[in-house]
Amino acid sequence: MLCDNANLPALLYDNLCHMLFYTKEAMVGTMNISLPDPMKSWVEDQSRSGRYANSSDYVRDLIRCDRQRAEALAALQGAIEEGLASGPAETMNREAFKASMRNTNGE
């Protein structure tokens, strides 16, 4: 994390991380979640490791990663649907494929 600096006071550190990473996201409210003890310990360990400012920072990162994964899956599904809608595949010989790749890659 860019603002990983144990020498800053905790409050300043949290505020700096917030300004650098979360200004584009609306910080609207609080959400309390219940976790089994092993999961709670894992989240706390992640924040203590220094990579995250606090437990909330870690959970926000998990949500961002999950959102990115969902968007990537949606894009992949869209490409699959586009391919299926394009009709039956046509046979292409090796030389035609290589020529097509050269033209595509500008070689």
Contact map, one row per residue, 1 for C-alpha under 8 A:
11110000000000000000000000000000000000000000000000110000000000000000000000000000000000000000000000000000000
11110000000000000000000000000000000000000000000000000000000000000000000000000000000000000000000000000000000
11111000000010011000000000000000000000000000000000000000000000000000000000000000000000000000000000000000000
11111100000000000000000000000000000000000000000001111000000000000000000000000000000000000000000000000000000
00111111000010000000000000000000000000000000000000000000000000000000000000000000000000000000000000000000000
00011111100000000000000000000000000000000000000001000000000000000000000000000000000000000000000000000000000
00001111100000000000000000000000000000000000000000000000000000000000000000000000000000000000000000000000000
00001111110110000000000000000000000000000000000000000000000000000000000000000000000000000000000000000000000
00000111111110000000000000000000000000000000000000000000000000000000000000000000000000000000000000000000000
00000001111111000000000000000000000000000000000000000000000000000000000000000000000000000000000000000000000
00000000111111100000000000000000000000000000000000000000000000000000000000000000000000000000000000000000000
00000001111111110000000000000000000000000000000000000000000000000000000000000000000000000000000000000000000
00101001111111111000000000000000000000000000000000001000000000000000000000000000000000000000000000000000000
00000000011111111100000000000000000000000000000000001100000000000000000000000000000000000000000000000000000
00000000001111111110000000000000000000000000000000000000000000000000000000000000000000000000000000000000000
00100000000111111111000000000000000000000000000000000000000000000000000000000000000000000000000000000000000
00100000000011111111110000000000000000000000000000001000000000000000000000000000000000000000000000000000000
00000000000001111111111000000000000000000000000000000000000000000000000000000000000000000000000000000000000
00000000000000111111111000000000000000000000000000000000000000000000000000000000000000000000000000000000000
00000000000000011111111000000000000000000000000000000000000000000000000000000000000000000000000000000000000
00000000000000001111111100000000000000000000000000000000000000000000000000000000000000000000000000000000000
00000000000000001111111111100000000000000000000000000000000000000000000000000000000000000000000000000000000
00000000000000000111111111000000000000000000000000000000000000000000000000000000000000000000000000000000000
00000000000000000000111111000000000000000000000000000000000000000000000000000000000000000000000000000000000
00000000000000000000011111100000000000000000000000000000000000000000000000000000000000000000000000000000000
00000000000000000000011111110000000000000000000000000000000000000000000000000000000000000000000000000000000
00000000000000000000010011111000000000000000000000000000000000000000000000000000000000000000000000000000000
00000000000000000000000001111100000000000000000000000000000000000000000000000000000000000000000000000000000
00000000000000000000000000111110000000000000000000000000000000000000000000000000000000000000000000000000000
00000000000000000000000000011111000000000000000000000000000000000000000000000000000000000000000000000000000
00000000000000000000000000001111100000000000000000000000000000000000000000000000000000000000000000000000000
00000000000000000000000000000111110000000000000000000000000000000000000000000000000000000000000000000000000
00000000000000000000000000000011111000000000000000000000000000000000000000000000000000000000000000000000000
00000000000000000000000000000001111100000000000000000000000000000000000000000000000000000000000000000000000
00000000000000000000000000000000111111110000000000000000000000000000000000000000000000000000000000000000000
00000000000000000000000000000000011111110000000000000000000000000000000000000000000000000000000000000000000
00000000000000000000000000000000001111111000000000000000000000000000000000000000000000000000000000000000000
00000000000000000000000000000000001111111100000000000000000000000000000000000000000000000000000000000000000
00000000000000000000000000000000001111111110000000000000000000000000000000000000000000000000000000000000000
00000000000000000000000000000000001111111111000000000000000000000000000000000000000000000000000000000000000
00000000000000000000000000000000000011111111100000000000000000000000000000000000000000000000000000000000000
00000000000000000000000000000000000001111111110000000000000000000000000000000000000000000000000000000000000
00000000000000000000000000000000000000111111111000000010011000000000000000000000000000000000000000000000000
00000000000000000000000000000000000000011111111100000110000000000000000000000000000000000000000000000000000
00000000000000000000000000000000000000001111111110000000000000000000000000000000000000000000000000000000000
00000000000000000000000000000000000000000111111111110010010000000000000000000000000000000000000000000000000
00000000000000000000000000000000000000000011111111111110110000000000000000000000000000000000000000000000000
00000000000000000000000000000000000000000001111111110100000000000000000000000000000000000000000000000000000
00000000000000000000000000000000000000000000111111110000000000000000000000000000000000000000000000000000000
00010100000000000000000000000000000000000000011111111000000000000000000000000000000000000000000000000000000
10010000000000000000000000000000000000000000011111111000000000000000000000000000000000000000000000000000000
10010000000000000000000000000000000000000000011111111110110000000000000000000000000000000000000000000000000
00010000000011001000000000000000000000000000001001111110110000000000000000000000000000000000000000000000000
00000000000001000000000000000000000000000001001100011111110000000000000000000000000000000000000000000000000
00000000000000000000000000000000000000000011011000011111111000000000000000000000000000000000000000000000000
00000000000000000000000000000000000000000000000000000111111100000000000000000000000000000000000000000000000
00000000000000000000000000000000000000000000001000011111111110000000000000000000000000000000000000000000000
00000000000000000000000000000000000000000010011000011111111111000000000000000000000000000000000000000000000
00000000000000000000000000000000000000000010000000000011111111100000000000000000000000000000000000000000000
00000000000000000000000000000000000000000000000000000001111111110000000000000000000000000000000000000000000
00000000000000000000000000000000000000000000000000000000111111111000000000000000000000000000000000000000000
00000000000000000000000000000000000000000000000000000000011111111100000000000000000000000000000000000000000
00000000000000000000000000000000000000000000000000000000001111111110000000000000000000000000000000000000000
00000000000000000000000000000000000000000000000000000000000111111111000000000000000000000000000000000000000
00000000000000000000000000000000000000000000000000000000000011111111100000000000000000000000000000000000000
00000000000000000000000000000000000000000000000000000000000001111111110000000000000000000000000000000000000
00000000000000000000000000000000000000000000000000000000000000111111111000000000000000000000000000000000000
00000000000000000000000000000000000000000000000000000000000000011111111100000000000000000000000000000000000
00000000000000000000000000000000000000000000000000000000000000001111111110000000000000000000000000000000000
00000000000000000000000000000000000000000000000000000000000000000111111111000000000000000000000000000000000
00000000000000000000000000000000000000000000000000000000000000000011111111100000000000000000000000000000000
00000000000000000000000000000000000000000000000000000000000000000001111111110000000000000000000000000000000
00000000000000000000000000000000000000000000000000000000000000000000111111111000000000000000000000000000000
00000000000000000000000000000000000000000000000000000000000000000000011111111100000000000000000000000000000
00000000000000000000000000000000000000000000000000000000000000000000001111111110000000000000000000000000000
00000000000000000000000000000000000000000000000000000000000000000000000111111111000000000000000000000000000
00000000000000000000000000000000000000000000000000000000000000000000000011111111100000000000000000000000000
00000000000000000000000000000000000000000000000000000000000000000000000001111111110000000000000000000000000
00000000000000000000000000000000000000000000000000000000000000000000000000111111111000000000000000000000000
00000000000000000000000000000000000000000000000000000000000000000000000000011111111100000000000000000000000
00000000000000000000000000000000000000000000000000000000000000000000000000001111111110000000000000000000000
00000000000000000000000000000000000000000000000000000000000000000000000000000111111111000000000000000000000
00000000000000000000000000000000000000000000000000000000000000000000000000000011111111100000000000000000000
00000000000000000000000000000000000000000000000000000000000000000000000000000001111111110000000000000000000
00000000000000000000000000000000000000000000000000000000000000000000000000000000111111100000000000000000000
00000000000000000000000000000000000000000000000000000000000000000000000000000000011111110000000000000000000
00000000000000000000000000000000000000000000000000000000000000000000000000000000001111111000000000000000000
00000000000000000000000000000000000000000000000000000000000000000000000000000000000101111100000000000000000
00000000000000000000000000000000000000000000000000000000000000000000000000000000000000111110000000000000000
00000000000000000000000000000000000000000000000000000000000000000000000000000000000000011111000000000000000
00000000000000000000000000000000000000000000000000000000000000000000000000000000000000001111100000000000000
00000000000000000000000000000000000000000000000000000000000000000000000000000000000000000111110110000000000
00000000000000000000000000000000000000000000000000000000000000000000000000000000000000000011111110000000000
00000000000000000000000000000000000000000000000000000000000000000000000000000000000000000001111111000000000
00000000000000000000000000000000000000000000000000000000000000000000000000000000000000000000111111100000000
00000000000000000000000000000000000000000000000000000000000000000000000000000000000000000001111111110000000
00000000000000000000000000000000000000000000000000000000000000000000000000000000000000000001111111111000000
00000000000000000000000000000000000000000000000000000000000000000000000000000000000000000000011111111100000
00000000000000000000000000000000000000000000000000000000000000000000000000000000000000000000001111111110000
00000000000000000000000000000000000000000000000000000000000000000000000000000000000000000000000111111111000
00000000000000000000000000000000000000000000000000000000000000000000000000000000000000000000000011111111100
00000000000000000000000000000000000000000000000000000000000000000000000000000000000000000000000001111111111
00000000000000000000000000000000000000000000000000000000000000000000000000000000000000000000000000111111111
00000000000000000000000000000000000000000000000000000000000000000000000000000000000000000000000000011111111
00000000000000000000000000000000000000000000000000000000000000000000000000000000000000000000000000001111111
00000000000000000000000000000000000000000000000000000000000000000000000000000000000000000000000000000111111
00000000000000000000000000000000000000000000000000000000000000000000000000000000000000000000000000000111111
